[in-house]
Amino acid sequence: MVKACNIHTVAMESTSVYWIPLHQILETHGFAVFPVNVQYVRSLPERKTDVSDCQWIQHLHSVGLLRGSFRPPDVICAIRSLWRHPR
């Protein structure tokens, strides 16, 4: 559905670990995903609600004002997931 709208990139806040599964799903479907540092987005004006926050991130991404945060290779991500898992 999203690809039918000619969307090739996705920007999303990288809050805690909640964004990781969605990032992985989008990436496997061929999207270029840009996890955005939450502290950077919060320092910019124009945010009031979650909806306007999403729209603001979309606007900043569409005009090239956001850059993706570092995301390690899949092997390192898997090791991190195991390390964070409660024992």
C-alpha positions as a Markdown table, in Angstrom:
| # | Residue | x | y | z |
|---|---|---|---|---|
| 1 | Met | 0.0 | 0.0 | 0.0 |
| 2 | Val | 2.7 | 2.5 | 0.9 |
| 3 | Lys | 4.9 | 1.6 | -2.1 |
| 4 | Ala | 1.8 | 2.2 | -4.3 |
| 5 | Cys | 2.0 | 5.9 | -3.1 |
| 6 | Asn | 5.6 | 6.0 | -4.4 |
| 7 | Ile | 7.2 | 6.2 | -1.0 |
| 8 | His | 10.8 | 5.0 | -0.8 |
| 9 | Thr | 12.1 | 6.4 | 2.5 |
| 10 | Val | 10.7 | 6.5 | 6.0 |
| 11 | Ala | 11.9 | 8.7 | 8.9 |
| 12 | Met | 10.9 | 7.7 | 12.4 |
| 13 | Glu | 11.8 | 8.6 | 16.0 |
| 14 | Ser | 14.1 | 6.1 | 17.6 |
| 15 | Thr | 12.5 | 6.0 | 21.0 |
| 16 | Ser | 13.7 | 3.3 | 23.4 |
| 17 | Val | 13.5 | -0.1 | 21.5 |
| 18 | Tyr | 10.0 | 0.3 | 20.2 |
| 19 | Trp | 11.1 | 1.4 | 16.8 |
| 20 | Ile | 13.4 | -1.6 | 16.1 |
| 21 | Pro | 10.8 | -4.2 | 14.9 |
| 22 | Leu | 9.1 | -1.7 | 12.6 |
| 23 | His | 12.5 | -0.6 | 11.3 |
| 24 | Gln | 13.4 | -4.2 | 10.5 |
| 25 | Ile | 10.0 | -4.9 | 8.7 |
| 26 | Leu | 10.3 | -1.7 | 6.6 |
| 27 | Glu | 13.9 | -2.5 | 5.7 |
| 28 | Thr | 13.1 | -6.0 | 4.6 |
| 29 | His | 10.4 | -4.6 | 2.3 |
| 30 | Gly | 12.9 | -2.4 | 0.5 |
| 31 | Phe | 12.4 | 1.0 | 2.3 |
| 32 | Ala | 15.3 | 3.2 | 3.3 |
| 33 | Val | 14.6 | 3.8 | 6.9 |
| 34 | Phe | 16.0 | 6.8 | 8.8 |
| 35 | Pro | 15.8 | 6.4 | 12.6 |
| 36 | Val | 15.9 | 10.0 | 13.9 |
| 37 | Asn | 17.4 | 11.1 | 17.2 |
| 38 | Val | 14.6 | 12.1 | 19.5 |
| 39 | Gln | 16.6 | 14.8 | 21.2 |
| 40 | Tyr | 17.3 | 16.5 | 17.9 |
| 41 | Val | 13.6 | 16.5 | 16.8 |
| 42 | Arg | 12.5 | 17.8 | 20.2 |
| 43 | Ser | 14.9 | 20.7 | 19.9 |
| 44 | Leu | 13.1 | 21.9 | 16.8 |
| 45 | Pro | 10.0 | 24.1 | 17.1 |
| 46 | Glu | 6.5 | 23.4 | 15.8 |
| 47 | Arg | 5.6 | 20.3 | 17.9 |
| 48 | Lys | 2.4 | 20.1 | 19.9 |
| 49 | Thr | 0.8 | 16.7 | 19.6 |
| 50 | Asp | 1.8 | 13.2 | 18.4 |
| 51 | Val | 0.0 | 13.9 | 15.1 |
| 52 | Ser | 1.7 | 17.2 | 14.5 |
| 53 | Asp | 5.0 | 15.7 | 15.6 |
| 54 | Cys | 4.7 | 13.0 | 12.9 |
| 55 | Gln | 3.8 | 15.6 | 10.3 |
| 56 | Trp | 6.7 | 17.7 | 11.4 |
| 57 | Ile | 9.1 | 14.8 | 11.1 |
| 58 | Gln | 7.7 | 14.0 | 7.6 |
| 59 | His | 8.1 | 17.6 | 6.5 |
| 60 | Leu | 11.7 | 17.8 | 7.8 |
| 61 | His | 12.6 | 14.5 | 6.1 |
| 62 | Ser | 11.0 | 15.5 | 2.8 |
| 63 | Val | 13.1 | 18.6 | 2.6 |
| 64 | Gly | 16.3 | 16.8 | 3.6 |
| 65 | Leu | 16.7 | 18.4 | 7.1 |
| 66 | Leu | 16.9 | 15.1 | 9.0 |
| 67 | Arg | 19.7 | 12.6 | 8.9 |
| 68 | Gly | 19.4 | 9.0 | 10.1 |
| 69 | Ser | 21.1 | 7.9 | 13.3 |
| 70 | Phe | 23.7 | 5.2 | 13.3 |
| 71 | Arg | 22.4 | 1.7 | 13.0 |
| 72 | Pro | 24.9 | -1.1 | 13.4 |
| 73 | Pro | 24.9 | -4.2 | 11.1 |
| 74 | Asp | 22.3 | -6.9 | 11.7 |
| 75 | Val | 24.7 | -9.2 | 13.4 |
| 76 | Ile | 25.5 | -6.6 | 16.1 |
| 77 | Cys | 21.8 | -5.8 | 16.4 |
| 78 | Ala | 21.1 | -9.5 | 17.1 |
| 79 | Ile | 23.8 | -9.7 | 19.7 |
| 80 | Arg | 22.5 | -6.5 | 21.4 |
| 81 | Ser | 19.0 | -8.0 | 21.5 |
| 82 | Leu | 20.3 | -11.1 | 23.2 |
| 83 | Trp | 22.3 | -9.1 | 25.6 |
| 84 | Arg | 19.3 | -6.9 | 26.6 |
| 85 | His | 17.0 | -9.9 | 27.1 |
| 86 | Pro | 16.2 | -10.5 | 30.7 |
| 87 | Arg | 18.0 | -13.5 | 32.2 |
